[in-house]
Amino acid sequence: MKLVFATHNDHKLKEVEQLLPTGIELLSLKDIECFDEIPETGSTLEENAKIKADYVTQTYGLDCFSDDTGLLVDALDGAPGVYSARYSGEHKNAKDNMKKLLMELKNINKRSAHFKTVVHLNLKGKNHVFEGIVEGEITKQESGDGGFGYDPIFKPDGFDKTFGELSPEVKNSISHRGRAIKKLVEFLKNNAS
């Protein structure tokens, strides 16, 4: 089965490839020669994931899934949330996003947060939604150079290391994206034939 993952993010693509079972050929936007920057104009993660998947399905006629992920910080009323990738501006710079978030939490002790990933799948004319959440907290400084995005400042509950310090295998087994993709994979195993 061929399935397009509607992302230009190589880190996400690699992470998801490690989670999919054999028998599913994952195509990137680059593979289908889609170089458009698909606008994320939704006000929720669910809307953004749907917009991206629908764009590929409608434009290229291919089965597709896409995700949108947000970091939701309790002390900031759920910010950066749907704006996580461009929290410090449209240039979408992870270092700048982390720096801004750490500044905003500088004098705040309650640093609980969660990552949420929503996956929207268009398959055989029907759509399906899968969600994954991981609870944790924002650290006071960056630690680790693994992962991407906010990983060096997010410490998942039950661990004394940030996502940036954990191995890709451990991170994938507990992460928000890992949880959402596992639900997608289970669905595909049961409905792909």
C-alpha positions as CSV (number, residue, x, y, z in Angstrom):
1,M,0.0,0.0,0.0
2,K,1.2,3.5,-0.9
3,L,0.4,6.3,1.5
4,V,1.5,9.9,1.3
5,F,2.6,11.6,4.5
6,A,1.8,15.3,3.9
7,T,4.9,16.9,5.4
8,H,8.0,18.7,4.3
9,N,9.6,18.0,7.7
10,D,12.4,15.4,7.2
11,H,12.6,14.8,11.0
12,K,8.9,13.9,11.2
13,L,9.1,11.7,8.1
14,K,12.0,9.7,9.6
15,E,10.2,9.3,12.9
16,V,7.1,8.0,11.3
17,E,8.9,5.7,8.9
18,Q,10.4,3.9,11.9
19,L,6.9,3.3,13.3
20,L,5.1,2.0,10.1
21,P,5.0,-1.8,9.5
22,T,6.5,-3.3,6.3
23,G,4.0,-3.4,3.5
24,I,3.2,0.3,3.7
25,E,5.3,2.4,1.3
26,L,5.5,5.9,2.7
27,L,5.7,8.7,0.2
28,S,6.7,12.2,1.1
29,L,5.4,15.4,-0.5
30,K,8.8,15.6,-2.3
31,D,8.2,12.0,-3.7
32,I,5.0,13.2,-5.3
33,E,6.6,16.4,-6.4
34,C,4.4,18.6,-4.2
35,F,6.6,21.5,-3.3
36,D,3.7,23.8,-2.2
37,E,3.7,25.2,1.2
38,I,0.3,24.1,2.3
39,P,-1.3,26.9,4.4
40,E,-2.2,25.9,7.9
41,T,-5.1,28.3,8.4
42,G,-7.1,26.3,10.9
43,S,-7.7,27.4,14.5
44,T,-7.2,23.9,15.9
45,L,-4.7,21.1,15.4
46,E,-7.6,19.0,14.0
47,E,-8.4,21.6,11.3
48,N,-4.8,22.0,10.2
49,A,-4.2,18.2,9.9
50,K,-7.4,17.9,7.8
51,I,-6.5,20.9,5.5
52,K,-3.1,19.3,4.7
53,A,-4.4,15.8,4.0
54,D,-7.4,17.1,2.0
55,Y,-5.0,19.3,-0.1
56,V,-3.0,16.3,-1.2
57,T,-6.0,14.0,-1.8
58,Q,-7.9,16.6,-3.8
59,T,-4.8,17.9,-5.8
60,Y,-3.1,14.5,-6.5
61,G,-5.9,12.0,-6.0
62,L,-3.8,10.0,-3.5
63,D,-4.5,8.4,-0.1
64,C,-2.8,10.6,2.4
65,F,-2.4,11.3,6.1
66,S,-1.0,14.4,7.8
67,D,-0.5,15.5,11.3
68,D,-0.4,18.7,13.3
69,T,1.2,18.9,16.7
70,G,1.1,21.5,19.4
71,L,2.8,22.0,22.7
72,L,0.2,23.2,25.2
73,V,1.6,24.9,28.4
74,D,-0.9,25.1,31.3
75,A,0.5,28.3,32.7
76,L,0.1,30.0,29.3
77,D,-3.5,28.9,28.8
78,G,-2.5,26.3,26.3
79,A,-0.1,28.4,24.3
80,P,1.8,28.0,22.0
81,G,-0.8,25.3,20.9
82,V,-1.7,25.5,17.2
83,Y,1.0,28.2,16.7
84,S,3.8,26.0,18.1
85,A,5.9,25.9,14.9
86,R,5.7,29.6,14.4
87,Y,5.6,30.8,18.0
88,S,8.4,33.3,17.5
89,G,7.4,34.2,14.0
90,E,6.7,32.9,10.5
91,H,10.3,31.9,10.0
92,K,9.5,28.7,12.1
93,N,12.8,28.6,14.0
94,A,12.9,26.0,16.7
95,K,15.7,27.7,18.7
96,D,13.8,31.0,18.7
97,N,10.5,29.3,19.7
98,M,12.2,27.6,22.6
99,K,13.9,30.8,23.7
100,K,10.6,32.7,23.6
101,L,8.8,30.0,25.6
102,L,11.6,29.8,28.3
103,M,11.5,33.6,28.6
104,E,7.7,33.6,29.1
105,L,8.1,30.9,31.8
106,K,11.1,32.6,33.4
107,N,9.3,33.4,36.8
108,I,6.8,30.6,36.7
109,N,7.3,27.4,38.8
110,K,4.2,25.5,37.6
111,R,5.6,24.3,34.2
112,S,3.2,21.4,33.4
113,A,2.5,21.0,29.7
114,H,1.5,18.4,27.1
115,F,2.2,17.6,23.5
116,K,-0.8,16.7,21.4
117,T,-0.6,15.2,17.9
118,V,-3.7,14.9,15.6
119,V,-3.4,12.6,12.6
120,H,-5.9,13.0,9.8
121,L,-6.1,10.1,7.3
122,N,-7.9,10.1,3.9
123,L,-8.2,6.5,2.8
124,K,-10.4,5.2,0.0
125,G,-12.7,8.2,0.1
126,K,-13.2,8.2,3.9
127,N,-11.4,10.2,6.6
128,H,-10.3,9.1,10.0
129,V,-8.7,10.9,13.0
130,F,-6.2,9.7,15.5
131,E,-4.9,11.5,18.5
132,G,-1.9,11.1,20.8
133,I,-1.0,13.0,24.0
134,V,2.0,12.9,26.3
135,E,2.1,14.8,29.6
136,G,5.2,16.4,31.0
137,E,6.8,19.7,32.0
138,I,8.9,22.4,30.5
139,T,12.5,22.4,31.8
140,K,14.3,25.6,32.8
141,Q,16.9,25.2,30.1
142,E,17.7,23.2,27.0
143,S,19.1,19.7,27.5
144,G,20.1,17.2,24.7
145,D,20.4,17.6,21.0
146,G,18.2,14.8,19.8
147,G,14.8,15.1,18.4
148,F,13.5,18.5,17.0
149,G,11.3,21.4,17.9
150,Y,10.7,21.8,21.6
151,D,12.2,18.3,22.5
152,P,15.2,19.7,24.4
153,I,12.9,21.6,26.9
154,F,10.2,19.0,27.3
155,K,10.5,16.3,30.0
156,P,7.8,13.6,29.8
157,D,6.2,12.4,33.0
158,G,8.0,9.5,34.5
159,F,11.4,10.4,33.0
160,D,14.3,12.4,34.2
161,K,15.5,13.3,30.7
162,T,14.0,15.6,28.0
163,F,12.9,14.3,24.6
164,G,16.1,15.8,23.3
165,E,18.1,13.4,25.6
166,L,16.1,10.2,25.0
167,S,17.0,7.8,22.3
168,P,14.7,7.9,19.2
169,E,13.4,4.4,20.1
170,V,12.4,5.5,23.6
171,K,10.9,8.8,22.5
172,N,8.9,7.1,19.7
173,S,7.5,4.5,22.2
174,I,6.1,7.2,24.5
175,S,5.7,10.3,22.4
176,H,2.5,12.1,21.3
177,R,3.3,11.4,17.6
178,G,4.2,7.8,18.4
179,R,0.9,7.3,20.2
180,A,-1.2,8.8,17.3
181,I,0.8,6.9,14.7
182,K,0.4,3.6,16.6
183,K,-3.4,4.2,16.4
184,L,-3.1,4.9,12.7
185,V,-1.0,1.8,12.1
186,E,-3.5,-0.4,14.0
187,F,-6.3,1.0,11.9
188,L,-4.3,0.4,8.7
189,K,-3.5,-3.2,9.7
190,N,-7.3,-3.9,10.1
191,N,-8.6,-1.9,7.2
192,A,-5.9,-1.7,4.5
193,S,-7.0,-4.7,2.5
